[in-house]
Structures are given as structure tokens and as C-alpha cells.
Amino acid sequence: MHHLTSKLIIYRNIGADSILLRMADICRDFQRERYEKEELSGRILTEIHRLLDVATKYGFNGNLWHNYLAFLLATTEAPFTLVCEKTGGSEGSVNRFAGNDLEIFRRLFAYDFSQMEKALDLNCFSVISDYQAVEKREQIYNKSVSDKVQELSRSIEEAEDADDMYRIVTGFYARYGVGMFGLNKAFRISPRADEGGEMLEPITTTGDTRLSDLIGYESQKQRLIDNTEAFVSGRRANNVLLYGDAGTGKSTSIKAILNEYYDRGLRMIEVYKHEFKYLSRMIAQIKNRNYRFVIFMDDLSFEEFEIEYKYLKAVIEGGLEVKPDNVLIYATSNRRHLIRETWKDRPDAFEEDMHQNDTVQEKLSLAERFGLTIGYFRPDQAAYFDIVKKLARRHPGINLTDEELEMGARRWEMGHSGISGRTAQQYINSLLSSRN
């Protein structure tokens, strides 16, 4: 195996600490008979343990060695793979290097561990070649990555030759992309961003909410759809502010948009206001990727003493370098103007700031930087009852009449946070919990 991995060119940046290269060193020592049986067995079992960790994290099943190799192909970012994510396979001298590497991976897929297993009295390679994982809930592993990698693994298993291998892998890059951005839907600022580490990390469980799950607010949802449709189609689109009452579905609408448009290259990055200092660095990282990024700012508002809004204004307005076309900001807020106004903000109030009116205008102008502003407000009682009844009809186990539902919904909202879509869902959840 070592003689194969040492000849990699395009995929040469696979880390020396990777399972692949450690296994290559193990195979080299075995073939040269430079080992003690117990020591080499321990090294192998260490790598099998690491492989099982990867399989658990991503929900792999079947041939774990094949899944792991497919995972490396799917996640290795290199000039060739990044070009393929935009154009698929194309002509050029680099294809000779790509063909070399992909033929190596094809041979790694077919690598025979049986001789080493027999000599060391092991059976671990046989087990991982047909591994039956314990069934897990989707929240436990990264299903978005799991499904794609296992699809690639199965396709490579059926590859007839190097040309077929090239077609399969470059087709995968063109369809799904490569690396973290290609395989995941959503991201957050990494805790290691301040330490010079990765700026972003994937959010592995994003849910599967769709816009149809949000009852009502049809005109609001349509405006959001129209703007997002323009964005993913490469046309002009606006930053969006969803404002209004709590519990009306503002955040749910944006999360649903991600699921609606993920297959068309939409990705989402969740950023909180204390992280706004990273915005410029983050945008520099994503501006040349072949995806459309929505920066999601949930429950956005500022107190009068907070200055983070200046970072946001700088990104929206741009300096010498304009905001790239593949980035938009979608924010939600309970406040129309985002920044809390006080009596001190009044231009006729006494204040040491000689240009108080300018300061007020600077604060209030932030919301105006969002080209599309959509209001979400509490429903009236009739609309609230309608939401309750439609939610209830989605669950066959709830057999209450409309009158019973209305009576129960009225009692529920009086003892909770008032009328809203969230209150309606909480009432339905209470009915479902009492029937389990």
C-alpha cells in the first residue's frame, strides 16, 4: 500500500496522521517483515478504532474501508477538485495527474488485507468489509455527509477502469461539490477561530423543516422565496430582514429556505452579534466558492451601548472591496429598527454628543441596509384557531373536534405566551404527549 500512496500527486496533502497513510506504513513494515507481531497488531487495531470513530460520526455502513476512502476523495480540497466542483471533468494536462491518483484509489479499494490478517491472527479487516452498524437516529451522525459518501463508495466499487473512476469522481464533485462546503448544509463560527484554526465548522443536524410546515404567512413566505430564487439563479437579490412578534415563524422560514434550496447550491452560516468581528475574514473564505451563502443572524438587536452594528454596516455597505455576489444576509428581529431607542436618543434631549441627531440616524439607518423587509405579526384569534386545527389534522392520533380544539387552544394561550404560531405548536405538542 505504501508504494501506492507515495505516488499520489493531486491528493498528496492527505495528512501524514490520516488512517490511510498510517495503514500504508503498517503495510510497508509487514511486507518488509520489520515488525513484532504484537506491536504491529496493536498499531492495526488503533487504526481500526479510529476508522470506527469515523464510521460512527458519519453513520457509515457496509464496507468501512471503502467508505473511508470515498470520504477522503469527497473532502480533499485541492486545485483540481475545486475546479471540478465548478465545471466537472475537463480537458487539460492535470487530467494525467488526476488519472494517476484515481487509479491509485481504485487499487486501494481493491487492496487485499487477508495475508496480513492471517499472519497476525486478526479478523478486523473481514469485519469492517461488511460492517453492520447499530441503527442510529439522524441526530447522532451527519446524515448529509453519510448519504453522499456512501453513494460515492458504491459507485466506485462498480468502476470498471480508471476512465470510469475519473467519470464517477468528477461527476460527484460537479453534483455535490467538495470538502466541508460541498457536503454540509450549514455552518457556524468555529471556537478555534481566535486561535488561528478553522474559521467555520459544520452544523451536522439542521432538521428538515419546509416552508409548507409553517401554516399561514403565505405572502411573507412568497417574498422570501422570490428573493432566494433570484439569488440562487445568479440574479440580483436583497439582504432580508424578517421582523415582528415572537413565535410567528421568522427563524423557521429562514431555516426552511435552506432545505428548499440546498440542492441548488445554497449554504447557510449562522453568526451571532459577538462574532461580527469575524465577518470580513469569513466572507474572504467563501467568496470564491461555487455556492450561494446566506449569513443567518437570528434574533438580531442591539442595545444603545453596543457597537457591533458597525461591523454589520461595514459588510453590507462595503469598502473598497464590495460584498461578493454569492453572499447575502438574512436576519430576524423582534425590533423593526434593530437598535433599542431611548428618550436619550431623541434629538431634543440633552446629551454630550454635539451631533446627537447624526448618531440616531446612524443607528436607525442599519435596518434600511436590508433591501427587503418582511413583517411577521401575531395572528388574530380566528387565524390562531385555524393554525391549531391544521396542525392537529397532521396527526391522526388527535381525534378532537374543531370545537374541542378551539376550547383547548384558548385555555392554553391564556396560560402561556399569548396567541402565536409557536403557542399553537406547543398546544399540539401537549396533546401528542398526553397520547403517548
PyMOL commands that set and color helices and strands:
alter all, ss='L'
color gray80, all
select helices_A, chain A and resi 2-5+19-31+37-58+64-75+79-87+94-109+114-120+124-128+138-140+143-157+162-176+179-183+193-195+211-213+218-232+250-264+273-286+309-317+343-345+356-364+367-369+381-392+402-414+421-434
alter helices_A, ss='H'
color red, helices_A
select strands_A, chain A and resi 186-189+200-203+240-244+266-270+292-297+327-333+372-376
alter strands_A, ss='S'
color yellow, strands_A
deselect
rebuild
show_as cartoon
